[in-house]
């Protein structure tokens, strides 16, 4: 029996009928395999002889949107202290059918930049402060301020601030302005 397979996939052969006089024994796990990353239910699963990369992905609920479905990383132990990582192509014949062993780990990566959410935060004296999705490099400051409903009557446009953060180069606008003034004209 394989009740995880039955519950997740509806495989009736994994949930045999019970007959009069049967004995049901449920032991503790002895061996396990792991799956991480872009699958619906990552985690540790009981290892069953015959498990493959494909069957583990299936039991883990399948790929999540944005998963890299052509290759996975298999990390397997070659000794008690040493493991190695092997990229396995799921597109090649037999790739997904590669048998797993006790303690194997499967890593399913997300595609780079998949539906990357770009956003800005508008605070202060606007009608609808909050977070706004943007098309980076296309949307302009005024576009976002219009989405935010424009300014309230109490807004001070002179003291407004535009702050760029998260690794982007921070620009000190006052310093940039002062750099343009000749030193002899400064007081």
N, C-alpha and C positions, 0 to 999 in steps of 0.2 A: 504494500500500500504506500501511497505517496499523497497524503492529504493536502499538502501545500499545492502540489500539481493539480489536484482535483478542485480545490477552492479557487485557485487563481485562473486555471485554464478550462475547468469543467470537464477534465479528462475522466470519463466514467471508469476506465480500466484501472485508474489509481484509487478508486473507492469501491472495492469488491463487495458483493452482497454477503450478508452474514447468515450463517446456517446454524441450526440447533446444535449446541455442544461446542461451538467455536470458542477459542480462548484468544483474547486480545491482549497483547503485551506491548506497552509503550515504553521503550528504553530511553535513556538520555542520549544526547548527541555525542558521537564519538569523533566525527570529522566535520569540517565546515569549509565553505568557500565564500568568498566575498565579492561583491560588485559595488563599484563606486561611480559617481558622476551622473551623466545625463540619461538615467533610467528612471522610471516612475517610482520604484521603491528600492533604492539602494540599501545595502546592508549585508548582514551575515546570514547565510542559508546553510542548512544541513547538506552535507555532501552525500550524494547518492551515486553509487557506481554507475557509470554511463552518462553522467552529466557532461554537457558540452557547453561551449561559449554560447551558442545559439539557445540552448535550453535554459541556461541561467538568465540570459537577457529576457527570454519569454516569461520565466517565473517572476522576474523582477518587474513585470508589468510592461515590458517593451521600452523602446526608446522614447525619450521626451522630445518635444519639438526643439529643434536646434541641435540635436545630437549629431555627432560625426559618425555616420553609419557605415562608412567604408573600412575603417580600421579601428581596432581596440588595442590596448596594451594589456598583456598578460604578465603578471609578476608571479614567478614560481620559485620555490625553494630548491636549491641544488644541494644544500646541506642544512644542518640545524641552525647555522649562523649566517648563511649566505643565500641571497636571492638574486635572481636576474630578471630583467624586463625584456619582453619580446613583443614587438609590434606584430599583430596578426591581421592580415587583410581578410575582411569578410566577403569581399567580392571574388576572391580566388576560390576555385573549387576546393571544398573541404575546410576552408578557413573557419567558418562558423561551426562546423562539426568537430572541431579540434577537441579531443577529450580533456577534461579537467582532472586535477588530482587534489587530494586533501590540502588545504591551506592556500590554494591558488587564489589570486586576486585579479579581478578584471576591472580595468579603468576605461570608462566610456567618456570621451571628451566632448565638449561643446564646440561647434563650429565657431571660429573666431569672428567677432563682430556680429554675431547673430542677433538680430532685433535689439541692438544696443540702444538703451533708452538714454536719450540726451534731454536734459531738462535744466531749467533755471528756476530760481526762487525769487519771487517779487514780494517785498515786505514794505510796510509803512503805509503812507497815505495814498493808496489806490483803492478803487471800489471793491476789487476782489483779490486780496492778497493770497498768495499760495504758490504751488508748484505748477509749472507750465512746460509741456513738451515742446521741443524745438527741432528744427532742421538745421543742424550746425553748419555755419558758413552761408546759409541762405536767409534765415530769419534775422531781422534787425531789432535793435533795442525798442524802437517805436512799435514794431509788430507785437512784441510781447506786452508792452504797456497798454496797447489797445485791447488785447485779450483780457488783461487785468481790469478792464472797464474804465481806464483812464484815471486821472488824478482826482482826489477829493478837493473840496474848496480850501482845506487846511494844508495842502501840500506845498512844501518849499522847494521849488525847482532849483534854486540857487545852491541848496545844501544837499541835494540828492547825491547818492554815491552809486558807482558801478564797481562791483568787486569781482575780480576774476581769481579763482582759486583752484585747488586740486591739481597741483603740478603745473598749471599754466603760469607763464611768466607774469608776475604782478607788476603793474605799471603804476608808478607814483605820478599822477597827472600834474601835481604842483611842481615836482622836481623837473618834469619834462618842460613845463612852462618857463621855469627859472633858467634852464639851460639855454634858452633862446635869447635871454637878455644879456647884453654885454656887461662884463664885470664893472666897468666904470659907471654904468647907469644904475647899478644896484645901490640900495641904501640899507 
